[in-house]
Amino acid sequence: MGPLKGIKVVDMTTVLMGPYATQMLGDYGADVIKVESLDGDVTRLIGPMRHTGMGPVFLNTNRSKRSICLDLKKPAGREAVLRLLKDADVLVYNVRPQAMARLQLGYDVVSAINPRLVYAGVFGFGQDGPYAAKPAYDDLIQGATALPALMAQTGDGVPRYVPNALVDRIVGLTAVGAICASLVHRDRTGRGQRVDIPMFETMAGFVMGDHMGGLTYEPPLDKGGYARHLSRDRRPYKTSDGYLSVIVYNDKQWENFFKATGRDDLRADPKFATFAGRAANIDVVYAELARIFETRTTAEWIELLTKADVPVMPMHDLASILHDEHLEATGFFPVVNHPTEGPIRSMKVTATWSDTEAESVRLAPRLNEHGAEILGEIGYSPDEIAAMVRDGVTRSAPE
């Protein structure tokens, strides 16, 4: 079905970062087996829901997977995971490596059973520094990589987190790339390997790639920061009846903007006339744009700027984006029928391939929905599965 068809992924992740990565691997065709605790992934309990354990965060981060629950602190639960790993291609986990070692599931143990396994960890910090054993969450890493400080600099001076699990999703995307690269290496050499994807270092590079500025040089040329990003008027522009997202960036776009608005006075102003002049006076430039955009309605501006080939988009909210004309035309938010949750709004796989079409083939599973099926695939008999349920190693199938 997808480019990763035939790849078996054992997913020992929870919350967002790891599940987002493994959902993408599943969307791309991999057989993703989500190993949950007997209580299930905590995101099952977040948000409004029709049935307990099937909240929207879980539904939107765990499609394209099968679910089995196991108590890994019990020898029989650990043994079941080791059986799963014997012919797996990838293991993804997002607890600290120290916790995997305590479970006796460290790389030294697992690679001895399956040398071809890609053993991928997504966790807080690189393991060669003093933060190695520290816990990490999205908010902590946002703060540690200067995002709240940058938000304060562009707003009212109060540091704020970005209202999105930005770190979890960026690191999850990075993990997908690292895992796929490791699979290429494995196919060339026959050997798997351990790959660590740390949140702190990943986000430090992500943020500082934009904002290193003069700190790139020794000695520094300035205090860092990308002036255009930090301008207080770099924001959706207020129109006479709403807001609008516009960027007038290169010389051609500015020339088109001058013509469309009749602002020959700005064309003659050195602060506006060249890329270098605008970059050096970005606060002045954006403040003037803010004044200009208040003079017409949102609809008038969209029509005018579209005709002038100046980049413009509506500023959506969480409700209006569902009805964006482009997303409606491309079927991005299909309403699908979940076996237990009824009609739910899903999101399509965004990458496309000419030969290996990828699409979500499973909706998010109930806890342990596929437990007996998966245990049967790795050699457990019905009597053995019943004994594991009785002993609290796993749960019975959901009703």
Secondary structure as UniProt FT lines:
FT   TURN            3..6
FT   STRAND          8..12
FT   TURN            15..16
FT   HELIX           17..27
FT   TURN            28..29
FT   STRAND          31..36
FT   TURN            38..39
FT   HELIX           42..45
FT   TURN            52..53
FT   HELIX           56..59
FT   TURN            60..61
FT   STRAND          65..69
FT   TURN            72..73
FT   HELIX           75..86
FT   STRAND          90..93
FT   HELIX           97..102
FT   TURN            103..104
FT   HELIX           107..113
FT   TURN            115..116
FT   STRAND          118..123
FT   TURN            127..128
FT   TURN            130..133
FT   HELIX           138..144
FT   TURN            145..146
FT   HELIX           147..154
FT   TURN            155..156
FT   HELIX           166..189
FT   STRAND          193..198
FT   HELIX           199..211
FT   HELIX           213..216
FT   HELIX           227..230
FT   TURN            232..233
FT   STRAND          237..238
FT   STRAND          243..246
FT   HELIX           251..261
FT   HELIX           264..267
FT   HELIX           270..273
FT   HELIX           275..280
FT   HELIX           282..293
FT   TURN            294..295
FT   HELIX           298..307
FT   TURN            308..309
FT   STRAND          312..314
FT   TURN            318..319
FT   HELIX           320..323
FT   HELIX           325..329
FT   TURN            330..331
FT   STRAND          335..338
FT   TURN            339..341
FT   STRAND          342..345
FT   TURN            367..370
FT   HELIX           371..377
FT   TURN            378..379
FT   HELIX           382..390
FT   TURN            391..392
//
